[in-house]
Amino acid sequence: MMRPEMVYQYPIWAVGISLAIIAVAGTMLLEFAMRRLVSPAVRRQHNEIAAAIFSIIGVTYAVLLAFVATLAWDGFNKAKAATYTEAVQVMDVLAVVSNFSEPTRSSLIGDLNHYVATVIATEWPAQADGRVVRAADIYIAALNQLVADLKPISQTDTNNHMLLEQALMRLRDARQDRLLAADTTIPAIVWFVLIVGGAVTIAFASFLGSPSLPMHLGMCSLLAVSGVLVLVLVIALSNPFRGDFRISTAPFDYVRAQIAGSG
């Protein structure tokens, strides 16, 4: 059974070409069918009113495409920002942890290293498959427990303890933002409206009468391809952690290298 998620299993260029071919083929078939039902001469008699209505439909659909594309772009940027923010918060925790004495320091760095490794090796592949896995939660809990068990014996220890609590709280918040971004996508109803709206727009173009069949087919085909291009853009950006343009683990790879260097 075909599922919408299957589109991310193929290169975006292959998806775009396939959609363009389907759109152009459908446009041509629709025009040939319309010519058999209503002659171009009859359609030309209604070109003035048809063109007026078509302009309204075209503008409405263009506004919808622009809105969804903007929504997808904004979501992609927020997901990328959340990823980098989480990585920065891990670095902040590492900076505070470095102020502690042994063996507390090694225990905290160990759990922090396991956290980053789990995010890279387990959570990221799951996000690429369209799933949200909270495998690193156990290491956040372990860090919180270690902090709760600490018994400051000096003012410096107390200050470091407070800084660590604050850093872990910011890390948890950043983590939630990244998981929310991974679990948020464009609703199915929006995809339905985009596809049906595009089909209606192209179909209405067939009501316009043109003396030249090749010219009409060319114009309608270009209209279909232009809609497909925006649709491909939305597909590429609507799931920030999937597809060819997904957000990489680069920030966490850097953090993991820094943790290894501090050990």
C-alpha positions in Angstrom: 0.0 0.0 0.0 1.4 3.4 -1.0 2.0 5.8 1.8 2.9 9.6 1.6 6.1 8.9 3.6 7.4 6.7 0.8 8.4 9.8 -1.2 11.4 10.3 1.2 12.8 7.0 0.2 13.8 8.4 -3.2 16.1 11.3 -4.3 14.3 14.6 -4.4 15.2 15.1 -8.1 13.6 11.8 -9.0 10.5 12.7 -7.1 10.4 16.1 -8.9 10.8 14.6 -12.3 8.2 11.9 -11.6 5.7 14.5 -10.4 6.4 16.7 -13.4 5.9 13.9 -15.8 2.6 12.9 -14.1 1.4 16.5 -14.1 2.2 17.1 -17.8 0.8 13.8 -18.9 -2.4 14.4 -16.9 -2.7 17.9 -18.4 -2.4 16.6 -22.0 -4.9 13.9 -21.4 -7.3 16.3 -19.9 -7.0 18.7 -22.9 -7.5 15.9 -25.4 -10.6 14.8 -23.5 -11.9 18.3 -23.3 -11.5 18.7 -27.1 -13.6 15.7 -27.7 -16.3 17.0 -25.4 -16.3 20.7 -26.2 -14.8 22.1 -29.4 -12.2 24.9 -29.2 -14.5 27.2 -31.1 -17.2 26.9 -28.5 -14.7 27.4 -25.7 -13.3 30.5 -27.4 -16.8 32.1 -27.2 -16.5 32.0 -23.4 -12.8 32.9 -23.1 -13.5 36.3 -21.6 -15.5 35.1 -18.6 -13.4 31.9 -18.3 -10.2 34.0 -18.2 -11.7 36.2 -15.4 -12.6 33.2 -13.3 -9.3 31.5 -14.0 -7.4 34.5 -12.8 -9.3 34.3 -9.5 -8.6 30.6 -9.1 -5.0 31.0 -10.1 -4.3 33.8 -7.6 -6.1 31.9 -4.9 -4.0 28.8 -5.5 -0.8 30.8 -5.8 -1.5 32.4 -2.4 -2.1 29.0 -0.9 1.2 27.6 -2.4 3.1 30.6 -1.1 1.6 30.2 2.4 2.4 26.5 2.6 5.9 27.0 1.2 6.6 29.7 3.8 5.2 27.5 6.5 7.5 24.6 5.5 10.6 27.0 5.3 9.8 28.4 8.7 9.4 25.0 10.2 12.7 23.8 8.6 14.6 26.8 10.1 13.1 26.3 13.5 14.1 22.7 13.5 17.7 23.6 12.5 17.8 26.3 15.2 16.5 23.8 17.8 19.2 21.3 16.8 22.0 23.8 17.1 20.6 25.2 20.4 20.5 21.7 21.9 24.1 21.1 20.9 25.1 24.5 22.4 23.4 23.6 25.6 25.3 20.3 25.8 28.5 22.4 25.5 27.3 24.6 28.3 26.7 21.6 30.6 30.2 20.3 29.7 31.7 23.7 30.6 30.1 23.6 34.0 30.8 19.9 34.6 34.5 20.6 34.0 34.6 22.6 37.3 33.7 19.6 39.4 36.3 17.4 41.0 36.7 13.6 40.5 35.0 11.2 40.5 31.9 13.4 40.0 33.4 15.0 36.9 34.0 11.7 35.1 30.5 10.4 36.0 28.8 13.5 34.6 31.0 13.6 31.5 30.3 9.9 30.9 26.5 10.3 31.0 26.8 13.4 28.8 28.9 11.5 26.3 26.3 8.6 26.3 23.6 11.2 25.7 25.2 12.7 22.7 26.1 9.3 21.3 22.5 8.1 21.7 21.2 11.2 20.0 23.5 10.6 17.0 23.2 6.8 16.7 19.6 6.1 17.7 17.4 9.2 17.7 18.7 10.7 14.5 18.1 7.6 12.3 14.6 7.3 13.8 13.9 10.9 12.9 15.1 10.1 9.3 12.4 7.4 9.2 9.7 9.7 10.5 9.7 8.4 14.1 10.4 10.2 17.3 12.5 8.0 19.8 13.4 9.3 23.2 16.3 6.9 23.8 18.5 9.5 25.4 16.0 10.3 28.1 17.7 7.8 30.4 20.9 9.8 30.3 19.2 13.1 31.0 17.6 11.3 34.0 20.9 10.0 35.1 22.5 13.5 34.9 19.6 14.9 37.0 20.0 12.2 39.5 23.8 12.8 39.9 23.1 16.5 40.3 20.4 15.8 42.9 22.8 13.5 44.9 25.6 16.2 45.0 26.3 17.7 48.4 28.0 21.0 48.1 30.5 21.7 50.8 31.6 25.2 49.9 30.3 28.3 48.3 32.1 27.5 45.1 30.5 24.0 45.0 27.1 25.6 45.6 27.5 28.0 42.8 28.7 25.2 40.4 25.7 23.1 41.5 23.3 25.9 40.7 24.9 26.5 37.3 24.7 22.9 36.5 21.0 22.7 37.4 20.3 25.7 35.2 22.3 24.3 32.3 20.5 20.9 32.5 17.2 22.7 32.5 18.1 24.6 29.4 19.3 21.4 27.8 16.0 19.7 28.5 14.1 22.6 27.0 16.2 22.6 23.9 15.8 18.8 23.6 12.0 19.2 23.7 12.1 21.8 21.0 14.1 19.5 18.7 11.8 16.5 19.4 8.7 18.7 18.7 10.2 19.9 15.4 10.9 16.2 14.5 7.3 15.3 15.2 5.7 18.3 13.5 4.9 18.3 9.8 2.3 19.7 7.4 -1.1 18.1 8.1 -2.6 15.7 5.6 -5.5 18.0 4.9 -3.0 20.6 3.6 -1.5 18.1 1.2 -5.0 17.2 0.0 -5.9 20.8 -0.6 -2.6 21.5 -2.4 -3.0 18.5 -4.8 -6.7 18.9 -5.4 -6.3 22.7 -5.8 -3.6 22.2 -8.3 -5.6 19.7 -10.3 -8.6 22.1 -10.3 -6.4 25.0 -11.5 -5.0 23.0 -14.3 -8.4 21.5 -15.2 -9.9 25.0 -15.4 -7.2 26.0 -17.9 -8.7 23.5 -20.3 -11.9 25.5 -20.4 -10.0 28.2 -22.3 -10.2 27.9 -26.0 -7.0 28.2 -28.1 -6.7 28.0 -31.9 -3.4 26.1 -31.6 -3.4 22.8 -29.8 0.4 22.7 -29.3 0.4 26.2 -27.9 -2.4 25.4 -25.4 -0.7 22.1 -24.4 2.6 24.0 -23.9 1.0 26.7 -21.7 -0.9 24.3 -19.6 2.1 22.0 -19.2 4.3 24.9 -18.0 1.5 25.8 -15.6 1.5 22.3 -14.2 5.3 22.2 -13.9 5.5 25.5 -12.1 3.0 24.1 -9.5 5.1 20.9 -9.2 8.3 22.9 -8.5 6.7 24.6 -5.5 5.2 21.2 -4.4 8.7 19.6 -4.5 10.1 22.5 -2.4 7.4 21.9 0.2 8.1 18.2 0.2 11.8 18.8 0.7 11.3 21.2 3.7 8.2 19.9 5.4 10.1 17.1 7.2 13.4 18.7 8.4 15.0 15.5 9.4 14.1 13.4 6.4 15.0 13.3 2.7 18.0 14.7 0.8 18.0 18.1 2.6 17.6 16.8 6.1 19.3 18.4 9.0 22.6 16.6 9.8 24.1 15.6 13.1 27.1 17.9 12.5 26.5 20.0 15.6 26.4 16.9 17.8 29.4 15.4 16.1 31.4 18.5 17.0 30.1 18.3 20.6 31.0 14.7 20.9 34.6 15.5 19.7 34.8 18.2 22.4 33.6 15.8 25.1 36.2 13.2 24.0 38.9 15.8 24.2 37.8 16.8 27.7 38.0 13.3 29.1 
